[in-house]
Amino acid sequence: MALSKIDTTNMIEDVPQSKLDNNINFRNIIINGSMDLAQRGNSFSASSSAIYTLDRFKYINVDSPDNVYTITQDTDVPSGQGFAKSLKVDVATADASLGGSDGTQIEQRVEAQNLQYLNFGNSSAKSLTLSFWVKSNKTGTYVVRLLQPDASSRMVTYAYTISSANTWEKKTITVTGDTSGTINNDNGNGLNITWWLSAGTDYQSGSLASTWQAYSNGDSAVGQVNLADSTSNEWYITGVQLEAGTTASDFEFLPVDVNLDRCQRYYFNASPTYFVVARWDTGSGNPLGNYEFLKEMRASPTFSTSGTFSTGSGYAGTPSAGNIKTKNCYLSGADSIGADQIRYIHSGIIELNAEL
């Protein structure tokens, strides 16, 4: 049976322009905006120390407020949007009387060389659109800030309102491109996206910076509610997307392996760990072995271990690292072995951290 010829003359013309514009891989500047990955664990106690929580999202305190949050990976998500996970902030210890310089934030920092196409510092600087889903029992005004560390901490701040308690709401904020502040073309910190959870009076004494300006404490979080004023309060976020342009496109869902690969440029957790150390020269001493990272990291990472490392021969020491590069390091066994001996070391956890 002969197949009829399909007329493809106008197929491209029949596709809406919006569908073509949105068909751009990696348009989302944010990594792990769907909150799916949590290499460090899915529950964190956040108080006086700044800590990374779900992959690429950092909790920051300013001037050690008295509150304590429990930050978790949660399954409460907007219905029908395709999300499976959210980041939840729950007030474990309240602080109803913030000091003037106290504050708490959730933040993602973006590598500078990934932002060069925005043309910041030029007359053709591109606008950005930030969109995210948020939910809280505490309604009112919240503030999100974008800050450029390379440009003497130039910033822009916007308020968004949680209107209905315990209801997922999508927020969209359009940010005009910065024609003055240049982002360096390197592997450093190029842009901070910060969601305020609480802010003392030092950060609310001015007015919101609706256009890019020099950093100002007083303009940083004007109108921000104090999420920490009651242990009944909680705040959720997911579906975070930052993209070039003046409209928010549908959230860009990436395959889990691609998402993980992007996260592991900044943090890698090897558990369990298996590697070989050996000593080939005459005489006994500490064995050495090359440890290849699964992928090249943003910068030479810090190295840490936890858990117990062992071999069948009873080795129970913890390895140390040296000559740490972006792709590999050497590991030194903790015990002394004889000449021309090999040890297979396993178990334990190795963490490599190259976060911004």
Secondary structure, DSSP 8 states (H G I E B T S, - for coil): --------TTHHHHS-HHHHHH--TT---SSSTT----TT-SEEEESSS-EE-STT-EEEEES--S-EEEEEEE----TTSS---EEEEEEEE--SS--TT-EEEEEEEEEGGGGGGG-TTSTT---EEEEEEEEESS-EEEEEEEEEGGGTTEEEEEEEEE-STT--EEEEEEE---SS----SSSSEEEEEEEEEEE-GGGSSS----S-BS--GGGSSTT---GGG-TT-EEEEEEEEEEESSS--------HHHHHHHHTTTEEEESS-EEEEEE-SSS-B--EEEEE-SS--SS--EEEEES--B-TT------EEES--SSEEEEE-SS-B-TTEEEEEE-SEEEEE---
